[in-house]
Amino acid sequence: MTEYRVTFLPDGKSIEVEEQTTIAEAAQKAGVYINNLCGGEGVCGECRVKVVKGEAEPHENASAFFSQQELDAGFVLACQTPVHSDLEVEIPPESRLEEEQIITAGEQWPTPEPGEEAPEVSLAPFKPLVRKIYLELPRPTLEDNITDIERVARELRRKIGWHSYDITLHCLQNLSDNLREHDWKITATVVKDKGGYRIQQVEPLDTSHRNFGVAVDVGTTTVVAQLVDLRTGRVSGIEGAHNMQAQYGEDVISRMIYACGKGGLHPLHKAIVENINSLIEKLVKASSISREDINAIVAAGNTTMSHFLLGLTPCAIRLEPYVPTADVYPQILASEIGIQINPLGILETIPSVASYVGGDIVAGIAACGIADHPKVQGLIDIGTNGEIAIGNNEWLVCCSASAGPAFEGGGTRCGMRATRGAIEKVQVKNGEVVYSTIGNAAPRGICGSGLIDCIYELVKNKIIASDGKFNRDRKDSRLRVQDEIPEYVIAPAEETETGQPIVITESDIDNLIKSKGAVFAAIKSLVEYIGLTFDQLDTFYVAGGFGNYLNIPKAIGIGLLPDIPHEKIKFIGNSSLTGARMALSSEAAFEKCLAVAKSTTNVELSNYQPFMDEFVAALFLPHTDHRLFPSVKY
C-alpha cells in the first residue's frame, strides 16, 4: 500500500503512514498529542487541525464544527480525515496538550513536602506494605542445624513478630550462597500480602536504607505519583502528568468504546504503563536513587482505570447490568505489566466498590476518615462522573452520577481543560466582565470553575432566567445571536489568543445545568435513601482537581452543592493519592481500604426512580424547590 509522510507543526515531528490512515492515527504513531473527547467517533469536534500543505478532504459533517471560512483555510477533524498525500498539519493551540493544573496533595492525612516526615496517626500507624530487615544470623552448629530458611524466619520473628513466612523460589535458589559468602549478614525484603507475609528477596549485607515505594493516583485526566521513603514515611518527590490515554477518548466511556472496538485494549494499557514509568523516571532522577530501590507501588483509580492498568477487559462495565471483571485485585509483580522498578517489586491496586465507584473513592474514604468516626460525613469527587459516598464507622453507601464532560471543559463551545489560558474565574459588574486566566495568559477558553462562575454571574445579574434561557429583551452589547444561537461574550476577539471571541451559549448553559442537576440529584437521592437530611451531615468533603478550584458560594448558588453552612464543606485535594500513600505506608490503612470496598453499599442510580425525579427537579437555577436553597438570593 502507498505510504505518505505527515509532518506535524509546531512540533516538527514526521511519520510515514499508509494511505487511509487518519491524521489522528498518524499523530498517535508520531507521539504527537491532539485533543480528542470522543475516542475518534467524530462527534466532539475537539481534534481540530489545519492542513497547510497537501490535499485533505474534510469529513461530510465537518460543517457542524467549522465555519466556511475555516473550511476554506484547511481546517479538518483529525479523527475523520484520511491521508491521501504528503501532508503538513498544524495543530492549533486549542487542540494541543498544555500543562494542566494537577492536584498533587491532600488535606486529611497531610502530604509532607519532600524531605519532611509523614505524620503517624492512630488510624494509620506507619508500617509499610514492604519492609527491608537487616539480619545478622548465628552460624549453624550441630546443636542448631535448622534449615537456612528457618534460620532467617526465626530471626524475622524476633525482629517483627510474625509467626511464619512464605518465601519465593528465587530467594531459596540464592539463599545458601548469600548467607555463606557474606558472613551470615543479609537483608530480607518482607512483603505483606493478604493475611500473611512473604520473604520476597534476600540481599547480601545491609541494604535496608534502600527501600522506597510509589503511590499513584491513576486519574482519568491526570496521573500523579509520590515517591515515599519506606523507612521513614517521608515523601521524597511528587510528579504529575496528563493521562496519555486521552488520545483515545477524554472520558472512560469513550475509552471503553475504543478498547472494545476498533482499537483494542492494548493501546490504553500501554499508555497508562508508560505514564507511570515516565513519572517514576522523573522521581528517581530528582531523588538520586535507582529504580531497583523501589520495592512497592500502590495505585488508586476508578474501576475502568484499574482495569486498563492491569490489562483487564472493561467492556461489560458500560453495559447493563454493569459488571466489572473484578473489584478486588491480586497483588502482582509490577514487572508483569511492564512497570520498571525492582524486578521483584510489587503492585497493589486499591479495590473498587462497583463499576462506577472505584478505588479512588475507596482511597478517598480512607484519607478523610469517614469510616472511622461516628458522625455522618460525605465525600464527593466531581468530574465526568460525580462519585459520592456518605457514612460513618458503622455504615457506608455510595453512588455515581454521569455528569458528562462539561465540568472538565467538554461539551461547550469554548470549554477547555484547566490549562494555560483557561478562564477560571468570572465576575460581572455593571455589565462589564472581569475574568482571570490560568497563568495570567491571554484567554483561550473556559475551564470548569470558570463555567460555574459564568452561570452564577449570569443568573445573578438577570442575564439568564432560572431555566437558563437568555433574557433577549435585555440591552447588552455582549448578548448576541449567532447562527440563530443566543450567546454571551466573555472575552472579545481582540483579547484572546486565538483571535476568536470566547462565548457561552444557551446550549452550553443547558448542558451545564444538566451536569449540575445530575450531581445534586445524586447527592439528594443518596441522602434521602438513608433517611437523612442535608443538615445532618457533619462534614462534606470535596475532592479532586475540579473541586479544588470551586467557589463554594457560587457552586451552591447554581444548585451544584447542597445549601449547608460553608464551614461544613471542606476541600481535601487529591484524596485518591493521599489514600494510596496511606495504604502504601500502613498495613492497617490498606486493610481499611479492603474493608471499605467490601462493606460499602452501592446504589445504582440508573434504575432508581427517585433519582430520575430529583434530576428533573434540579434542572433549574438553583432548583425548582427554592426551599432547598434558602441562602441563595439572586
C-alpha positions as CSV (number, residue, x, y, z in Angstrom):
1,M,0.0,0.0,0.0
2,T,1.2,3.5,-0.7
3,E,2.8,5.4,2.1
4,Y,2.8,9.2,2.7
5,R,4.7,11.4,5.1
6,V,2.7,13.5,7.6
7,T,4.5,16.3,9.4
8,F,3.0,17.9,12.5
9,L,3.6,21.6,13.3
10,P,4.7,23.2,15.6
11,D,6.4,20.0,16.9
12,G,8.1,19.4,13.6
13,K,7.6,15.6,14.0
14,S,7.1,13.5,10.9
15,I,5.8,9.9,10.3
16,E,5.4,7.6,7.3
17,V,1.9,6.1,7.3
18,E,-0.2,4.0,4.9
19,E,-2.8,5.6,2.8
20,Q,-6.3,5.8,4.5
21,T,-4.6,6.2,7.9
22,T,-6.4,9.1,9.7
23,I,-4.5,12.2,10.7
24,A,-5.3,11.4,14.3
25,E,-3.8,7.9,14.0
26,A,-0.7,9.3,12.3
27,A,-0.3,11.7,15.3
28,Q,-0.5,8.8,17.7
29,K,2.2,6.9,15.8
30,A,4.3,10.1,15.8
31,G,3.9,10.6,19.5
32,V,2.0,13.9,18.9
33,Y,-0.9,14.8,21.1
34,I,-4.2,16.1,19.7
35,N,-7.3,16.7,21.8
36,N,-10.0,14.0,21.5
37,L,-13.1,13.8,23.7
38,C,-15.0,11.1,21.8
39,G,-12.4,8.4,21.0
40,G,-12.3,9.1,17.3
41,E,-16.1,8.9,16.7
42,G,-16.2,12.4,15.1
43,V,-18.8,13.8,17.4
44,C,-16.9,16.1,19.8
45,G,-15.1,18.5,17.3
46,E,-12.1,18.8,19.6
47,C,-9.5,17.4,17.3
48,R,-9.4,20.5,15.0
49,V,-6.3,20.7,12.9
50,K,-5.3,22.8,9.9
51,V,-3.8,21.2,6.7
52,V,-1.3,23.8,5.5
53,K,0.3,21.7,2.8
54,G,-1.1,18.7,0.8
55,E,-4.6,17.7,0.0
56,A,-7.2,16.5,2.6
57,E,-10.9,16.3,2.1
58,P,-13.0,17.4,5.1
59,H,-15.5,15.0,6.5
60,E,-19.1,15.4,5.4
61,N,-20.1,16.5,8.9
62,A,-17.2,19.0,9.2
63,S,-19.6,21.9,8.6
64,A,-21.1,21.3,12.0
65,F,-17.8,22.2,13.6
66,F,-16.2,24.7,11.3
67,S,-17.3,27.9,9.6
68,Q,-17.0,28.1,5.8
69,Q,-14.0,30.4,6.3
70,E,-12.3,27.8,8.4
71,L,-13.0,25.0,5.9
72,D,-11.6,27.2,3.1
73,A,-8.5,27.7,5.3
74,G,-7.9,23.9,5.5
75,F,-9.4,23.1,8.9
76,V,-10.4,19.4,9.3
77,L,-11.2,16.9,12.1
78,A,-8.1,14.8,12.6
79,C,-10.0,11.7,13.6
80,Q,-12.2,11.7,10.4
81,T,-9.7,12.8,7.8
82,P,-7.7,10.0,6.0
83,V,-4.3,10.6,4.5
84,H,-4.1,10.6,0.6
85,S,-0.9,12.6,0.1
86,D,2.1,14.0,1.9
87,L,0.8,16.5,4.5
88,E,1.9,19.3,6.7
89,V,-0.6,19.6,9.6
90,E,-0.7,22.5,12.0
91,I,-2.1,21.7,15.4
92,P,-3.7,25.0,16.7
93,P,-3.4,26.0,20.4
94,E,-6.9,24.8,21.3
95,S,-6.1,21.2,20.2
96,R,-2.7,20.8,21.8
97,L,-1.7,19.4,25.2
98,E,-0.8,22.1,27.6
99,E,0.5,21.9,31.1
100,E,-2.5,21.3,33.3
101,Q,-3.3,22.3,36.9
102,I,-2.6,19.0,38.6
103,I,-3.5,18.5,42.3
104,T,-0.7,16.6,44.0
105,A,-1.7,17.0,47.6
106,G,-4.4,16.1,50.0
107,E,-5.5,17.6,53.3
108,Q,-6.7,15.0,55.8
109,W,-3.6,12.8,56.1
110,P,-1.2,15.7,55.3
111,T,1.1,15.4,52.4
112,P,4.6,16.3,53.6
113,E,6.9,18.3,51.4
114,P,9.9,16.3,50.0
115,G,12.2,15.7,53.0
116,E,9.5,16.1,55.7
117,E,8.5,13.1,57.8
118,A,5.0,11.7,57.3
119,P,2.8,12.0,60.4
120,E,1.7,8.8,62.2
121,V,-1.9,8.9,63.0
122,S,-3.8,6.5,65.2
123,L,-6.0,5.3,62.3
124,A,-3.0,4.6,60.1
125,P,0.2,3.6,62.1
126,F,3.3,3.7,60.0
127,K,4.0,0.1,59.0
128,P,4.6,-0.1,55.2
129,L,3.5,-3.0,53.0
130,V,7.1,-3.7,52.1
131,R,9.9,-3.6,54.7
132,K,13.6,-4.4,54.5
133,I,15.0,-6.0,57.6
134,Y,18.8,-6.3,58.2
135,L,19.7,-9.6,59.9
136,E,22.9,-10.9,61.4
137,L,22.3,-14.6,61.8
138,P,24.1,-17.1,64.1
139,R,26.1,-19.7,62.2
140,P,24.7,-23.2,62.2
141,T,26.1,-25.7,64.7
142,L,25.4,-29.4,65.4
143,E,23.1,-28.2,68.2
144,D,21.4,-25.6,66.0
145,N,21.3,-27.1,62.5
146,I,17.9,-25.9,61.3
147,T,17.5,-25.1,57.6
148,D,18.7,-21.8,56.2
149,I,15.2,-20.5,55.6
150,E,14.0,-21.4,59.0
151,R,17.1,-19.6,60.4
152,V,16.0,-16.5,58.5
153,A,12.4,-16.9,59.6
154,R,13.4,-17.3,63.2
155,E,15.3,-14.1,63.2
156,L,12.5,-12.3,61.5
157,R,10.1,-13.5,64.2
158,R,12.4,-11.9,66.8
159,K,12.6,-8.7,64.8
160,I,9.0,-8.1,63.7
161,G,7.0,-10.8,65.4
162,W,5.1,-12.6,62.7
163,H,5.0,-16.4,63.2
164,S,5.5,-17.7,59.7
165,Y,6.7,-16.5,56.3
166,D,6.2,-17.7,52.8
167,I,9.2,-17.5,50.5
168,T,9.7,-17.1,46.8
169,L,11.6,-19.8,44.8
170,H,14.0,-17.0,43.7
171,C,15.0,-16.4,47.3
172,L,15.6,-20.1,48.0
173,Q,17.7,-20.6,44.9
174,N,20.2,-17.9,46.1
175,L,19.8,-18.1,49.9
176,S,22.6,-20.6,50.7
177,D,25.3,-18.8,48.8
178,N,24.2,-15.4,50.1
179,L,24.4,-16.5,53.7
180,R,27.8,-18.2,53.5
181,E,29.5,-15.8,51.2
182,H,28.6,-12.8,53.3
183,D,29.2,-14.0,56.9
184,W,25.5,-14.6,57.5
185,K,24.7,-10.9,57.1
186,I,21.7,-10.3,54.9
187,T,18.8,-8.0,54.3
188,A,15.4,-9.7,53.9
189,T,12.6,-7.8,51.9
190,V,9.3,-8.8,53.6
191,V,6.0,-8.2,51.8
192,K,2.6,-8.1,53.4
193,D,0.1,-10.0,51.2
194,K,-3.4,-10.5,52.4
195,G,-3.3,-12.3,55.7
196,G,0.4,-13.2,55.9
197,Y,4.0,-12.2,55.0
198,R,6.3,-13.3,52.2
199,I,10.1,-13.1,52.0
200,Q,10.3,-11.5,48.6
201,Q,14.1,-11.0,48.3
202,V,17.3,-11.7,50.1
203,E,20.3,-9.5,49.5
204,P,23.8,-9.7,50.9
205,L,24.9,-7.3,53.7
206,D,22.8,-4.3,54.8
207,T,20.7,-2.7,52.1
208,S,17.8,-1.7,54.4
209,H,18.4,2.0,53.6
210,R,17.4,1.5,50.0
211,N,13.6,0.9,50.4
212,F,11.2,3.2,48.5
213,G,7.6,2.9,47.3
214,V,5.4,4.9,44.9
215,A,1.8,5.9,45.5
216,V,-0.1,6.5,42.2
217,D,-3.4,8.2,41.5
218,V,-4.4,6.8,38.2
219,G,-6.9,9.5,37.2
220,T,-8.9,9.7,34.0
221,T,-7.4,13.1,33.3
222,T,-4.1,13.2,35.2
223,V,-1.7,10.7,36.7
224,V,0.1,11.7,39.9
225,A,2.9,9.8,41.7
226,Q,4.6,10.3,45.0
227,L,7.9,8.7,46.0
228,V,7.9,7.6,49.6
229,D,10.9,6.5,51.7
230,L,9.5,3.4,53.3
231,R,12.0,3.6,56.2
232,T,10.6,6.9,57.5
233,G,7.4,7.7,55.6
234,R,8.9,10.8,54.2
235,V,7.8,11.9,50.8
236,S,10.9,12.2,48.6
237,G,9.2,13.6,45.5
238,I,5.9,14.3,43.6
239,E,5.3,14.3,39.9
240,G,2.2,14.5,37.8
241,A,1.3,14.3,34.1
242,H,-1.7,14.3,31.7
243,N,-3.1,10.8,31.2
244,M,-1.9,9.9,27.7
245,Q,-5.0,7.7,27.3
246,A,-6.8,10.9,26.4
247,Q,-5.8,10.5,22.8
248,Y,-8.2,7.5,22.7
249,G,-11.0,9.4,24.4
250,E,-11.4,12.0,27.1
251,D,-13.7,10.0,29.4
252,V,-13.9,6.4,30.5
253,I,-16.9,5.6,28.3
254,S,-15.2,6.7,25.0
255,R,-12.1,4.9,26.1
256,M,-14.0,1.7,26.7
257,I,-15.7,2.1,23.3
258,Y,-12.2,2.4,21.8
259,A,-10.8,-0.6,23.8
260,C,-13.8,-2.8,23.0
261,G,-14.0,-1.8,19.3
262,K,-11.5,-0.8,16.6
263,G,-8.5,0.0,18.8
264,G,-8.4,-2.9,21.3
265,L,-7.3,-2.9,24.9
266,H,-3.5,-2.9,24.4
267,P,-3.0,0.8,23.4
268,L,-4.8,2.0,26.6
269,H,-2.9,-0.4,28.8
270,K,0.4,0.6,27.2
271,A,-0.4,4.3,27.6
272,I,-1.0,4.2,31.3
273,V,2.0,2.0,32.0
274,E,4.2,4.4,30.0
275,N,2.7,7.3,32.0
276,I,3.7,5.6,35.3
277,N,7.2,4.7,34.0
278,S,7.7,8.3,32.9
279,L,6.8,9.6,36.3
280,I,9.0,7.1,38.1
281,E,11.9,8.1,35.8
282,K,11.5,11.7,36.9
283,L,11.2,10.8,40.6
284,V,14.3,8.6,40.7
285,K,16.3,11.2,38.8
286,A,15.3,14.0,41.1
287,S,15.9,11.9,44.2
288,S,19.2,10.4,43.0
289,I,18.1,6.8,43.7
290,S,17.8,3.8,41.4
291,R,14.7,2.2,40.1
292,E,15.9,-1.0,41.8
293,D,15.4,0.8,45.2
294,I,11.6,0.9,44.6
295,N,10.0,-2.2,46.0
296,A,6.3,-1.4,46.0
297,I,3.6,0.6,44.2
298,V,0.1,1.2,45.4
299,A,-2.3,2.5,42.7
300,A,-5.8,4.0,43.1
301,G,-8.1,4.7,40.2
302,N,-11.7,4.3,39.2
303,T,-12.8,0.9,38.2
304,T,-12.2,1.4,34.5
305,M,-8.7,2.9,35.0
306,S,-7.8,-0.1,37.3
307,H,-8.9,-2.5,34.5
308,F,-6.8,-0.6,31.9
309,L,-3.8,-0.6,34.3
310,L,-4.0,-4.4,34.9
311,G,-4.9,-5.2,31.3
312,L,-8.4,-6.5,32.2
313,T,-11.2,-6.3,29.7
314,P,-13.5,-3.4,30.7
315,C,-16.3,-4.0,28.1
316,A,-19.0,-5.2,30.4
317,I,-18.6,-2.2,32.7
318,R,-20.5,0.1,30.5
319,L,-23.3,-2.3,29.5
320,E,-26.2,-3.2,31.7
321,P,-26.1,-4.8,34.2
322,Y,-22.6,-3.1,34.6
323,V,-20.4,-5.9,35.7
324,P,-16.6,-5.4,36.1
325,T,-14.1,-8.3,35.6
326,A,-13.0,-7.8,39.3
327,D,-13.4,-5.4,42.2
328,V,-10.6,-6.8,44.3
329,Y,-7.3,-7.2,42.5
330,P,-4.4,-9.6,43.1
331,Q,-1.0,-8.4,44.3
332,I,1.3,-8.8,41.4
333,L,4.9,-8.1,40.4
334,A,4.9,-4.7,38.9
335,S,7.2,-6.1,36.1
336,E,4.4,-8.4,35.0
337,I,2.7,-5.4,33.4
338,G,5.9,-3.6,32.4
339,I,6.3,-1.1,35.2
340,Q,10.0,-0.5,35.7
341,I,11.0,-0.8,39.3
342,N,12.8,-3.6,41.2
343,P,12.0,-6.8,39.2
344,L,10.7,-8.3,42.4
345,G,8.8,-5.1,43.4
346,I,5.0,-5.5,44.0
347,L,2.0,-3.7,42.7
348,E,-1.2,-3.4,44.8
349,T,-4.3,-1.9,43.3
350,I,-6.9,-0.3,45.7
351,P,-10.1,-2.4,45.4
352,S,-13.3,-1.0,43.8
353,V,-16.9,-1.0,45.1
354,A,-18.8,-1.1,41.8
355,S,-18.5,-0.4,38.1
356,Y,-18.5,3.3,38.5
357,V,-17.3,3.7,42.1
358,G,-13.7,2.7,42.1
359,G,-10.5,2.5,44.2
360,D,-10.1,6.3,44.0
361,I,-13.2,6.8,46.1
362,V,-12.2,3.9,48.4
363,A,-8.8,5.6,48.9
364,G,-10.6,8.9,49.5
365,I,-12.9,7.5,52.1
366,A,-9.8,6.2,53.9
367,A,-8.0,9.5,53.5
368,C,-10.7,11.6,55.1
369,G,-11.6,9.1,57.8
370,I,-15.3,8.8,57.1
371,A,-15.3,5.1,58.1
372,D,-13.5,5.8,61.4
373,H,-15.9,8.3,63.0
374,P,-19.4,8.1,64.4
375,K,-20.5,11.4,62.8
376,V,-22.1,11.1,59.4
377,Q,-19.9,12.6,56.7
378,G,-19.9,12.8,52.9
379,L,-17.4,12.8,50.1
380,I,-17.8,13.8,46.5
381,D,-15.3,13.7,43.6
382,I,-16.7,15.8,40.7
383,G,-15.5,15.0,37.2
384,T,-17.1,13.3,34.2
385,N,-18.8,11.2,36.8
386,G,-19.8,12.6,40.2
387,E,-19.0,9.9,42.7
388,I,-20.5,10.3,46.2
389,A,-20.0,8.4,49.4
390,I,-21.9,9.0,52.7
391,G,-21.5,7.2,56.0
392,N,-19.7,6.7,59.3
393,N,-17.9,4.0,61.2
394,E,-21.0,1.7,61.1
395,W,-22.2,2.0,57.5
396,L,-21.3,3.4,54.1
397,V,-23.4,4.0,51.0
398,C,-22.2,5.3,47.6
399,C,-23.4,6.1,44.1
400,S,-22.1,7.6,40.8
401,A,-23.9,10.0,38.5
402,S,-22.9,10.7,35.0
403,A,-22.2,14.4,34.9
404,G,-20.8,14.5,31.4
405,P,-17.7,16.3,30.4
406,A,-19.0,19.9,31.0
407,F,-17.1,20.4,34.3
408,E,-13.9,19.4,32.6
409,G,-14.4,21.8,29.6
410,G,-16.1,19.3,27.3
411,G,-19.4,19.7,25.5
412,T,-19.3,23.5,25.5
413,R,-18.4,25.8,22.6
414,C,-15.4,27.4,24.2
415,G,-14.8,24.9,27.0
416,M,-11.3,23.6,27.8
417,R,-9.3,21.8,30.4
418,A,-7.7,23.7,33.3
419,T,-4.5,24.6,31.3
420,R,-2.7,27.8,30.4
421,G,-5.0,30.5,29.2
422,A,-8.2,28.9,30.6
423,I,-10.6,31.4,32.1
424,E,-11.0,30.1,35.7
425,K,-12.8,33.0,37.5
426,V,-15.5,35.3,36.2
427,Q,-17.4,38.2,37.7
428,V,-20.0,40.5,36.0
429,K,-20.1,44.1,37.4
430,N,-22.3,46.8,35.9
431,G,-22.4,45.0,32.5
432,E,-18.7,44.5,32.4
433,V,-17.0,41.1,32.6
434,V,-13.9,40.7,34.8
435,Y,-12.1,37.4,34.4
436,S,-8.8,35.8,35.3
437,T,-6.9,33.0,33.5
438,I,-4.6,30.3,34.4
439,G,-1.0,31.5,34.1
440,N,-2.3,35.1,33.5
441,A,-2.1,34.2,29.8
442,A,-4.3,35.5,27.0
443,P,-7.6,33.7,27.2
444,R,-8.1,30.6,25.1
445,G,-11.3,29.1,26.5
446,I,-13.2,28.5,29.8
447,C,-12.5,25.6,32.2
448,G,-15.0,24.1,34.6
449,S,-14.6,26.5,37.5
450,G,-14.9,29.4,35.1
451,L,-18.1,28.0,33.6
452,I,-19.7,27.7,37.0
453,D,-18.8,31.3,37.8
454,C,-20.3,32.3,34.4
455,I,-23.7,30.7,35.1
456,Y,-23.9,32.1,38.6
457,E,-23.0,35.6,37.4
458,L,-25.4,35.5,34.5
459,V,-28.4,34.4,36.6
460,K,-27.4,36.8,39.4
461,N,-27.4,39.7,37.0
462,K,-30.7,38.6,35.4
463,I,-29.0,38.0,32.1
464,I,-30.4,34.5,32.1
465,A,-33.6,33.2,33.8
466,S,-33.7,30.3,36.2
467,D,-34.3,27.9,33.3
468,G,-31.0,29.0,31.7
469,K,-32.6,30.9,28.8
470,F,-31.2,34.4,27.9
471,N,-33.3,37.5,28.6
472,R,-33.4,38.6,25.0
473,D,-35.1,41.8,25.8
474,R,-32.1,43.0,27.7
475,K,-30.0,45.7,26.2
476,D,-26.4,44.3,26.5
477,S,-23.7,44.6,23.8
478,R,-22.3,41.2,25.0
479,L,-25.6,39.4,24.4
480,R,-26.0,38.4,20.8
481,V,-27.4,35.8,18.4
482,Q,-25.0,33.9,16.0
483,D,-26.4,31.4,13.6
484,E,-29.7,31.5,15.5
485,I,-28.0,30.6,18.8
486,P,-28.0,33.1,21.6
487,E,-24.6,33.6,23.3
488,Y,-22.9,35.9,25.7
489,V,-19.4,37.2,25.1
490,I,-17.0,36.6,28.0
491,A,-13.8,37.8,26.2
492,P,-14.0,39.7,22.9
493,A,-11.8,38.5,20.0
494,E,-9.2,41.2,20.5
495,E,-8.4,39.9,24.0
496,T,-8.0,36.2,23.1
497,E,-5.0,34.2,22.0
498,T,-6.9,32.7,19.1
499,G,-8.4,35.9,17.8
500,Q,-11.9,34.4,18.2
501,P,-14.3,35.6,20.9
502,I,-14.8,33.4,23.9
503,V,-18.6,32.9,24.5
504,I,-21.0,30.9,26.5
505,T,-24.1,29.8,24.5
506,E,-27.6,28.9,25.6
507,S,-26.9,25.3,24.7
508,D,-23.7,25.4,26.8
509,I,-25.8,26.6,29.7
510,D,-28.3,23.9,29.1
511,N,-25.5,21.2,29.2
512,L,-24.1,22.7,32.4
513,I,-27.5,22.8,34.1
514,K,-27.9,19.1,33.2
515,S,-24.5,18.3,34.7
516,K,-25.1,20.2,37.9
517,G,-28.6,18.7,38.1
518,A,-27.2,15.2,37.9
519,V,-24.7,15.8,40.6
520,F,-27.1,17.5,43.0
521,A,-29.8,14.9,42.3
522,A,-27.4,12.1,43.1
523,I,-26.4,13.8,46.4
524,K,-30.0,14.3,47.4
525,S,-31.1,10.8,46.4
526,L,-28.3,9.2,48.4
527,V,-29.0,11.3,51.5
528,E,-32.7,10.5,51.3
529,Y,-32.0,6.8,50.6
530,I,-30.5,6.5,54.0
531,G,-33.3,8.6,55.6
532,L,-31.3,11.7,56.4
533,T,-31.4,15.4,55.5
534,F,-28.6,17.7,54.5
535,D,-28.3,19.4,57.9
536,Q,-27.5,16.0,59.4
537,L,-24.2,15.9,57.5
538,D,-21.4,16.9,59.8
539,T,-18.8,17.4,57.1
540,F,-19.0,17.3,53.3
541,Y,-15.6,16.7,51.7
542,V,-15.0,17.8,48.1
543,A,-12.1,16.0,46.4
544,G,-10.3,16.2,43.0
545,G,-8.8,18.8,40.8
546,F,-12.0,20.4,39.7
547,G,-13.4,20.6,43.2
548,N,-10.2,22.2,44.5
549,Y,-10.9,25.4,42.4
550,L,-14.6,25.6,43.1
551,N,-16.1,28.8,44.6
552,I,-18.4,27.4,47.3
553,P,-21.0,30.2,47.3
554,K,-21.3,30.1,43.5
555,A,-21.4,26.3,43.4
556,I,-24.3,26.4,46.0
557,G,-25.8,29.4,44.1
558,I,-26.3,27.4,40.9
559,G,-27.5,24.3,42.8
560,L,-24.4,22.1,42.4
561,L,-23.7,21.6,46.1
562,P,-26.3,21.4,48.9
563,D,-27.0,24.6,50.7
564,I,-25.4,23.8,54.0
565,P,-23.1,26.0,56.2
566,H,-19.9,26.8,54.2
567,E,-17.7,25.7,57.0
568,K,-19.0,22.2,56.7
569,I,-17.7,21.9,53.1
570,K,-14.0,21.1,53.0
571,F,-11.7,20.7,50.0
572,I,-9.3,17.9,50.5
573,G,-7.4,18.0,47.2
574,N,-6.2,14.7,45.8
575,S,-7.7,12.3,48.3
576,S,-7.1,9.3,46.0
577,L,-3.3,10.0,46.1
578,T,-3.4,10.6,49.8
579,G,-5.3,7.3,50.4
580,A,-2.9,5.4,48.1
581,R,0.1,6.8,50.1
582,M,-1.6,5.8,53.4
583,A,-2.2,2.3,52.0
584,L,1.5,2.1,50.9
585,S,2.8,3.3,54.2
586,S,0.4,1.4,56.6
587,E,-0.7,-2.2,56.6
588,A,-3.7,-1.0,58.7
589,A,-4.7,1.6,56.1
590,F,-4.5,-0.9,53.3
591,E,-6.7,-3.3,55.3
592,K,-9.1,-0.4,55.9
593,C,-9.4,0.1,52.1
594,L,-10.2,-3.6,51.7
595,A,-12.8,-3.4,54.4
596,V,-14.4,-0.2,53.0
597,A,-14.7,-1.7,49.5
598,K,-16.3,-4.8,50.9
599,S,-18.8,-3.1,53.2
600,T,-19.9,-0.1,51.1
601,T,-23.4,-0.4,49.6
602,N,-23.7,0.9,46.0
603,V,-26.9,2.5,44.9
604,E,-27.3,2.0,41.1
605,L,-29.0,5.3,40.1
606,S,-29.8,4.2,36.5
607,N,-32.7,2.2,37.8
608,Y,-33.5,4.2,40.9
609,Q,-36.7,6.1,40.2
610,P,-36.3,8.8,42.9
611,F,-33.0,9.9,41.2
612,M,-34.8,10.5,37.9
613,D,-37.5,12.6,39.7
614,E,-34.8,14.6,41.5
615,F,-32.8,15.1,38.3
616,V,-35.8,16.7,36.6
617,A,-36.4,18.9,39.6
618,A,-32.8,20.0,39.6
619,L,-32.9,21.4,36.0
620,F,-33.3,24.9,37.2
621,L,-31.1,27.5,38.9
622,P,-30.7,26.7,41.6
623,H,-33.6,24.3,41.8
624,T,-37.4,24.1,41.3
625,D,-37.8,23.9,45.1
626,H,-36.2,27.1,46.4
627,R,-36.7,25.9,50.0
628,L,-33.7,23.7,49.4
629,F,-31.5,26.8,48.9
630,P,-32.6,29.3,51.5
631,S,-29.3,31.3,51.4
632,V,-29.4,31.8,47.6
633,K,-30.7,35.2,46.7
634,Y,-30.4,36.5,43.1
